[in-house]
């Protein structure tokens, strides 16, 4: 699709672009690692809402692996369109908080220079679970990760988020500059604590003094982020162009709902984001647990089941009565009982989630949500399962979410079509599936023994093993829809 054949290119100079602040006055205060669609629909949008009152919080983004985002946004002055879609229609808004995007593969020195600038008071990141180079089952740095080994051997030219952050903090310390706050916006349990543990652990492999400095002087507030952001398509670009009259190479599509809960610990300052809707709290863990288990756990379960059954989009899958009832009862009968009571009305939150999943304008692909399952299961489903097992309670529904993942990673759906399984452990998982052949019990045994996912405790649990084997027998024999229907008939204990 050619942009020139459609409309003028989005740019700061175009008369159609109007922002509620003078962009020439905006200066950077944040460096964000992993400037993907989620950050642009979430954090960058919140920050954009406060720049009129405080222009010192512009964002310098960085792509750690590929130059795609820079290549798309540089010709349009790093402006982009935020398109909010619902059943009632689509609204668009230009976002100007992103001042630059650096390609870390070619601009590493520029990125480190930005991170040690005293005006940068926050380094935030959305690098997905795998970008932390850690063991998801333990939350510890994986010292044998190939990229970590590279960074340890070449500390002046790091390629990972832990390596970049540790190097920048070291350079700031040497120069006598106050450390920045490290703000994780990824779906990790206690993401601030996890990030602190990973970065301090990485630093300790280089220098005990640096590790002690980071542990004592650097703040790592935890956050809970929530907004569904599907991948942008060419049809989305055309829709945005028709709405604004300008061609945007990489607009961001999202939903009306957005939530950001942040622990208020920023020794070097922060933007006053409360008017934009950010909730600052002393402890984010109850909110994070609610979101991980209710939203993310049900989202993943729906994605695996829906994809196996042939549904391309979440809204299609949740509209299937069998899957809609299953997801409702997964949250109601199993997940909600594991959550603290101080996070508000869980039934109201559940109903809001179901409504979001049904949004027909938000074409969120089940395949996209199914990516990186080995990294996501520990946080999204296995915590619920562990808590339920400790109470001798039923894990039928949460177990089906895990079994659906096991069926998915075999690489073939129930219609015999090949699945493009995107996962850091994809080759290992596929080898296990091939060795198991058509025997579900062997598949369960093989996959449960992936300690990176299931740890040391769950492979020894006979109740879980039985539930997973029974579900897999049904998934292979009866299909995802009927298996979900039958699981929903199980009593909640």
Residue pairs with C-beta under 8 A, 6 or more apart in sequence:
1 234
1 237
1 238
3 9
3 247
3 249
4 247
6 238
6 241
6 247
7 241
7 245
7 246
7 247
8 14
8 245
8 246
8 247
9 75
9 76
9 246
9 247
9 249
10 17
10 76
10 79
10 80
10 81
10 94
10 244
10 246
10 247
10 248
10 249
11 17
11 75
11 76
11 77
11 79
12 23
12 77
12 79
12 96
13 77
14 246
16 244
16 245
16 246
17 79
17 94
17 246
18 94
19 94
19 96
20 51
20 52
21 51
21 52
21 55
21 96
22 55
23 96
25 55
26 51
26 55
26 58
26 96
26 97
26 99
27 55
27 56
27 58
27 119
28 58
28 59
28 60
28 99
28 100
28 114
28 117
28 119
28 120
29 56
29 57
29 58
29 119
29 120
29 121
29 122
29 269
29 271
30 47
30 57
30 58
30 59
30 60
30 120
30 121
30 122
30 123
30 124
31 59
31 60
31 61
31 62
31 111
31 114
31 115
31 120
31 122
31 123
31 124
31 180
32 39
32 43
32 44
32 59
32 60
32 61
32 62
32 123
32 124
32 125
32 126
33 62
33 64
33 123
33 124
33 125
33 126
33 127
33 161
33 164
33 165
34 62
34 63
34 64
34 125
34 126
34 127
34 128
34 131
34 161
35 61
35 62
35 63
35 69
35 98
35 101
35 126
36 69
36 126
37 229
37 231
37 232
37 252
38 126
38 185
38 225
38 227
38 229
39 61
39 124
39 126
39 185
40 80
40 82
40 95
40 98
40 252
41 82
41 227
41 229
41 252
41 253
41 254
41 258
42 185
42 225
42 227
42 229
42 258
42 260
43 59
43 124
43 126
43 185
43 225
43 260
44 59
44 95
44 97
44 98
45 82
45 93
45 95
45 97
45 258
46 260
46 273
46 276
46 277
46 278
47 57
47 58
47 59
47 97
47 271
47 273
47 276
48 95
48 96
48 97
49 273
49 275
49 276
49 277
50 57
50 271
50 272
50 273
50 275
50 276
51 57
51 58
51 96
51 97
53 272
53 275
54 271
54 272
56 119
57 97
57 271
58 97
58 98
58 99
59 97
59 98
59 99
60 99
60 100
60 101
60 102
60 114
60 120
61 69
61 78
61 98
61 100
61 101
61 102
62 101
62 102
62 103
62 104
62 111
63 69
63 70
63 101
63 102
63 103
63 104
64 104
64 105
64 127
64 131
64 159
64 160
64 161
64 164
65 104
65 105
66 103
66 105
67 103
67 105
67 106
69 101
69 250
70 101
70 102
70 103
72 249
72 250
73 79
73 80
73 98
73 101
73 249
73 250
74 101
75 249
76 248
76 249
78 98
78 99
78 100
78 101
79 94
79 95
79 96
79 98
80 94
80 95
80 98
80 248
80 250
80 251
80 252
81 92
81 93
81 94
81 95
81 240
81 244
81 246
81 248
81 251
81 252
82 92
82 93
82 94
82 95
82 251
82 252
82 254
83 90
83 91
83 92
83 236
83 239
83 240
83 243
83 251
83 252
83 253
83 254
84 90
84 91
84 92
84 93
84 254
84 255
84 256
85 253
85 254
85 255
85 359
85 361
85 362
86 255
86 256
86 359
86 361
86 362
87 359
87 360
87 361
89 361
90 239
90 243
90 361
92 240
92 243
92 244
92 251
94 244
102 110
102 111
102 114
104 111
104 159
104 164
105 159
108 157
108 158
108 159
111 164
112 164
112 167
112 168
112 171
114 120
115 123
115 164
115 165
115 168
115 171
115 172
115 180
116 168
116 171
116 172
116 175
116 177
118 177
118 178
120 180
121 180
121 181
121 266
121 268
121 269
121 270
122 180
122 181
122 182
122 183
122 266
122 268
122 270
123 165
123 168
123 180
123 181
123 182
123 183
124 182
124 183
124 184
124 185
125 131
125 161
125 165
125 182
125 183
125 184
125 185
125 186
125 195
126 185
126 186
127 161
127 186
128 186
128 372
128 375
129 136
129 186
129 187
129 188
129 372
129 375
129 376
129 379
130 372
130 375
130 424
131 160
131 161
131 186
132 141
132 161
132 162
132 186
132 188
132 194
132 195
132 198
133 141
133 142
133 145
133 147
133 148
133 160
133 161
133 162
133 198
134 140
134 141
134 142
134 194
134 198
135 141
135 142
135 452
136 374
136 375
136 378
136 379
136 452
136 453
137 378
137 451
137 452
137 453
137 454
137 455
138 455
139 188
139 189
139 194
139 197
139 198
140 197
140 198
140 201
141 148
141 162
141 197
141 198
141 201
141 202
142 148
143 149
143 152
143 201
143 205
145 160
147 159
147 160
147 163
148 160
148 162
148 163
148 202
150 158
150 159
150 160
151 158
151 159
151 160
151 162
151 163
151 202
152 202
152 205
152 206
155 163
155 167
155 206
156 167
158 164
158 166
158 167
162 198
162 199
162 202
163 202
165 182
165 199
166 199
166 202
166 203
166 206
166 210
166 214
168 180
169 179
169 180
169 203
169 210
169 213
169 214
169 218
170 203
170 207
170 210
172 178
172 179
172 180
173 179
173 210
173 213
178 267
178 268
179 213
179 214
179 217
179 218
179 268
180 218
180 268
181 218
181 219
181 220
181 221
181 265
181 266
181 267
181 268
181 270
182 192
182 195
182 196
182 199
182 218
182 219
182 220
183 192
183 220
183 221
183 223
183 262
184 191
184 192
184 194
184 195
184 220
184 222
184 223
185 191
185 223
185 225
186 225
187 225
187 291
187 292
187 296
187 376
187 379
187 380
188 194
188 195
188 379
189 288
189 289
189 292
189 379
189 383
190 222
190 285
190 288
191 222
191 223
191 288
192 220
192 221
192 222
192 223
192 263
192 284
193 220
193 222
195 220
196 214
196 215
196 218
196 220
199 214
199 218
199 220
200 211
200 214
200 215
201 211
203 210
203 211
203 214
204 210
204 211
219 265
219 266
219 267
219 268
221 262
221 263
221 264
221 265
221 266
221 284
222 262
222 263
222 284
222 285
222 288
223 260
223 261
223 262
223 263
223 284
223 288
224 259
224 260
224 261
224 262
224 284
224 287
224 288
224 291
225 259
225 260
226 257
226 258
226 259
226 260
226 291
226 295
227 254
227 255
227 257
227 258
227 259
228 254
228 255
228 257
228 356
228 362
228 364
229 252
229 253
229 254
230 253
230 254
230 362
230 363
230 364
230 365
230 368
231 365
231 368
232 250
232 251
232 252
232 253
233 363
236 251
236 253
237 247
237 248
237 249
237 251
240 248
240 251
241 247
241 248
253 362
254 362
255 356
255 359
255 362
257 352
257 356
258 277
259 279
259 291
260 273
260 277
260 278
260 279
261 278
261 279
261 280
261 281
261 284
261 287
261 288
262 273
262 278
262 279
262 280
262 281
262 284
263 280
263 281
263 282
263 283
263 284
264 270
264 280
264 281
264 282
273 280
274 280
281 287
286 339
286 340
286 342
286 343
287 343
289 339
289 340
289 343
289 383
290 339
290 343
290 346
290 349
292 379
292 380
292 383
293 335
293 338
293 339
293 380
293 381
293 383
293 384
294 331
294 335
294 336
294 339
294 346
294 349
294 350
294 353
295 353
296 376
296 379
296 380
297 330
297 335
297 380
297 381
297 384
297 398
297 401
298 327
298 330
298 331
298 335
298 353
298 357
298 401
299 314
299 357
299 369
299 380
300 369
300 370
300 373
300 376
300 377
300 380
300 381
300 401
300 405
301 326
301 327
301 330
301 381
301 397
301 398
301 400
301 401
301 404
302 314
302 317
302 318
302 323
302 327
302 357
302 366
302 369
303 314
303 317
303 366
303 367
303 369
303 370
304 366
304 370
304 373
304 401
304 404
304 405
304 407
304 408
304 480
305 317
305 323
305 326
305 400
305 401
305 404
305 480
305 481
305 483
305 484
306 314
306 316
306 317
306 318
306 320
306 323
306 366
306 480
307 366
307 367
307 370
307 408
307 413
307 419
308 404
308 407
308 408
308 413
308 414
308 475
308 479
308 480
309 317
309 320
309 323
309 414
309 479
309 480
309 481
310 413
310 414
310 415
311 317
311 320
311 366
312 365
312 366
312 367
313 363
313 364
313 365
313 366
314 357
314 362
314 364
314 365
314 366
314 369
315 357
315 358
315 359
315 360
315 362
315 363
315 364
317 323
317 366
318 324
318 327
318 354
318 357
318 358
319 358
320 481
322 481
322 482
322 484
322 485
322 488
323 481
323 484
324 354
325 484
325 485
325 488
326 397
326 400
326 484
326 485
326 487
326 488
327 354
327 357
328 350
328 354
329 397
329 488
329 492
330 397
330 398
330 401
331 350
331 353
332 347
332 350
333 394
333 397
333 492
334 384
334 388
334 393
334 394
334 395
334 396
334 397
334 398
334 492
335 384
335 398
336 346
336 347
336 350
337 388
337 393
338 383
338 384
338 387
338 388
339 346
343 349
356 362
367 420
370 405
370 408
370 422
371 422
371 423
372 422
372 423
372 424
373 405
373 408
373 409
373 423
374 423
374 424
374 425
374 429
374 450
374 452
374 453
375 423
375 424
377 402
377 405
377 453
378 453
378 454
378 455
381 398
381 401
381 402
382 402
382 453
382 454
382 455
382 458
384 395
384 398
385 395
385 398
385 399
385 402
385 458
385 464
386 457
386 458
388 394
388 395
388 398
389 395
389 461
389 463
389 464
392 493
393 492
393 493
394 490
394 491
394 492
394 493
395 463
395 464
395 467
396 467
396 487
396 490
397 487
397 488
397 490
399 464
399 467
399 468
399 471
400 471
400 483
400 484
400 487
402 468
403 467
403 468
403 471
403 472
403 475
404 471
404 475
404 480
406 443
406 444
406 447
406 468
406 472
407 472
407 475
407 476
407 480
408 419
408 421
409 421
409 423
409 426
409 429
409 430
409 433
409 447
410 419
410 430
410 433
410 443
411 418
411 419
411 421
411 430
411 433
412 418
412 419
413 419
414 475
414 476
414 479
414 480
421 429
421 430
423 429
425 450
425 452
425 453
428 450
429 447
429 450
432 443
432 446
432 447
432 450
433 443
433 446
433 447
435 442
435 446
436 442
436 443
436 445
436 446
438 476
440 469
440 472
440 473
440 476
441 469
443 472
444 465
444 468
444 469
444 472
445 465
447 453
447 454
448 454
448 458
448 459
448 464
448 465
448 468
449 459
451 459
458 464
459 465
471 483
471 487
474 482
474 483
474 486
475 483
478 486
